[in-house]
Amino acid sequence: MAKYLKYGLLATAMLAVSSGAVASETDRLMELLIEKQILTQQEADAIRSEAKVERKPLIGQEFGYEPTAPLPVDEGAEVFVRRLGVETADGSERFRIRGRVQLDAAWQDFGDDIPNVAREGNDFADYGVIFRRLRLGALGLMREKFEWQIELDFAEDAVEIDNTYMAYLMDHGGRLAAGLFKEPFTMEYSTSSRYITFMERSAAVDAYKVSKEPGIMYETIKPNYYVGVGIFGSGIEFERSVEEGYSFAGRASFAPYLSGTDFVHIGGGINYRKNALDKSTDLYRPLRLRTREGTRAIDARLIGRDDLEGVEDFTRYNLEFAAGVGSWWVQAEYLTVDIDLDRERLEAALGGNATAENSLTQDGWYLYTGYYLTGESKPYRAFSGDYGALRPNANFSPSQGTWGAFEVAFGYSVADSLEHTRPGRGQKQDRYVLGLNWFLTPEVMVKFNVIYLEGERDIFEDDGWVYGVRGQYFF
């Protein structure tokens, strides 16, 4: 009888361990069985060892691919509180809530002619405060191979669908995704807004960037290079009279040198888009290639104030370079957009105000450099050709004498959009930015930007200053 009781209790103990019972309760049961001399210490250790669930090696987790990276919890825990997440013991199923908040404030000191450069016609507000981004979503992993995400943006008193997709993770280190997400193009645009250096992306990237569109995309998940190719539509709103257009997009990058936190990055991309055609008017949809002055809290549209008409198709190209050594880093990109016009539809839209050209070119570039005053390094990710979250050497804790991480950065960018479908409506912007970034923790940071800009349109030229600050946290 004692033998059967022992075997029954052994089965109960193994079931408790393997079913993920609370660790303290499992240990208490084991100690009780040892105390009653039903189990020896050696038998108890053997049960724990045999019942332990091994975590499956998931694609990309060893170099930080987010959906497969293990939750940073103690062994045996299945819930992570700070950034709420739940996963199975073997890591093959997981769910996590995510979100970001970016609150911006800005002040301007513009020259008298900046409203004319922006073709605004009246003076701009001296200051402004906005929620730049206010996002809430969830992402997860199902059955080890299926990655998913759903995200909404609540900024500017509107609700918009953001990243929403399903992806299959392939054994060879690839990913096939379908849904709404970024088209692959440029290093700065590929970097999440959580991790960009300044409050806004450069004048060139912001003006000539691609968008988040519905599509199908294949990407590699490899430790030292990235390739992404896809086919995309145009918007998710159905309009029965609109032939929405499409794009073919591709981006590739690699790290010819990667040693610890030191790196060299080289890459480039191409994006061809057929413009949307409104069948009810037989006109192409206006093309918007626009950027502001380095903050959205003051809305000076110094590039792209007037949309381009009669655009049949256009092709974007970019080249990218970045490098980091210790706490110092540098980053640069060149972008150009070749725009093909449909003469008949252009003249139907603009009449005698249309340019005489059959094609246009707009281009720009930027150069950034920065340094971490507290010894950190730029968190480069070769597997995606962009940057991830910075982890301060010491989080903000005045009681312990630590103040987080500090980064100083300087950037110059130019966007030349002087060629326009309406003569005299083209614009050009040169932007200089000095930034100080304060990382209190990996999730909480403050950005300070001082921006000097020069704007040009037709006979108007002027300059001005903008001072901005952003408070940000994400989870």
Secondary structure, 3 states (H helix, E strand, C coil): CHHHHHHHHHHHHHHHHHCCCCHHHHHHHHHHHHHCCCCCHHHHHHHHHHHCCCCCCCCCHHHCCHHHCCCCCCCCCCEECCCCEEECCCCCCEEEEEEEEEEEEEEEEECCCHHHHCCCCCCCCCEEEEEEEEEEEEEEEECCCEEEEEEEECHHHCCEEEEEEEEEEECCCEEEEEEEEECCCCHHHHCCCCCCCCCCCCHHHHHHCCCEEEEEEEEECCCCEEEEEEEECCCCCCCCCEECCEEEEEEEEEEEEEECCEEEEEEEEEEEEECCEECCCCEECCECCCECCCCCCCCCCCECCCCECCEEEEEEEEEEEEEEECCEEEEEEEEEEEEEECHHHHHHHHHHHCCCCCEEEEEEEEEEEEEECCCCCCCEECCCCEECCCCCCCCEEHHHCEECEEEEEEEEEEEEECCCCCCCCCEEEEEEEEEEEEECCCCEEEEEEEEEEEEEECCEEEEEEEEEEEEEEEC
